[in-house]
Amino acid sequence: MNVTSKEYTKRNKYFNYLTIDLHNNTEEDVKKFYRITNRFIKTALSRKGKIFIHASDLQLAAVVAMGYMIGVAKIPMKQSLKQVLKGKTEIAPHFMKQI
């Protein structure tokens, strides 16, 4: 999953891609993307696949991952936050409000 507005070379023969144009700013509404990102992650995991969330800012990848953990996997917010903080990232208050 590409959570940036940057283009890159895709290896469609080997991977399935989802590109979301998400920016790290206080006006960004990440909630509007949860339905599609959660469905993409859920589908990949149900097929025994793996997910790599590429983002220009680690915080954006963490926000998308937490959206899945809380919304689909039903992992409590405190526990999902603990998981993403293992990646040594912080989540800005404007994104925490949307999670």
N, C-alpha and C positions, 0 to 999 in steps of 0.2 A: 504494500500500500504506500503510495507516494502522497504525503501530506505537505506538499510545497507547490509553488507555481513554476518551479524549474523543470526544464525538459531534460531528458536523459535517454540513453539508448536502452530500449526494451528488448528483452530476450523472450518473446512471445512463445517460442517453441518449448520453453522450459517452465515458464511462470505465468500466472494470471495476475493482472494488474488492476488496481483501482487508483485513480488520481483524484485527489481532493485539493482544491485551491484554498488553502487555509493560511491565514496570516496571523502573526503574533502581535495583535494590537487590541486595545480596549473596546473597539467597536465590533470586533469579530464575534459572530454568533455561531459558536461551535455546535450548539444543540441541533441546528438544522441539518447537520451532517450525520448525527448519531444513527438514524434509521439505516442509512445506506452503509456506513462503516460497520455497524454491528452485524448487518446481514452478510456482508462480505466476509468478516471474520468468522462468523458462525458457520457459513457454508464451507469455508476452507478447513476449519477444524473438524466438521462432521465428515469430511472426506479424508481425514487423517493427514491433512496438510499442515503446513506451518505458516506463520504470519511474520513478516518483517515490515515494520512501520518506519518508513524513511521520512524524516522531516528535517528542514533546515534548522530548526530549533528543537532540541530534545524535549522541551516542555510540550510542544504540540503533539508529539508522539505519545507522551505520557497521558495527555488529556483524552486522546482517542482510545488508548488502551483502558483507561479508567472508565470511560463511557461503556465499553463492552463488559468489563468486569462487574460493574454495578448494575447495568441495565439488563444484561442477558445472563451472565453467570451468577448473578445475585450475591456477589461478594460484597460484604459491608464496606462502606466508604472508607472507614478507618483502616481496614485491612488492605484494600486496593491501593490506598495512598501509601501505605507502608511498602507495598510491592514496588511501586514505581519509584519511590525514593531510594530504593536500592541502586537505581541507575544514576544516582548522584545528581538529580535534577530538582528544581523547585518549581512549583506551579503558582502562577500569578493569581492574585485575588479575583480578577475579572473572569478567569477560567474556573476557579474553584466555585464561584457562585453558579455557574452553568452546569457543573457536574452534579 
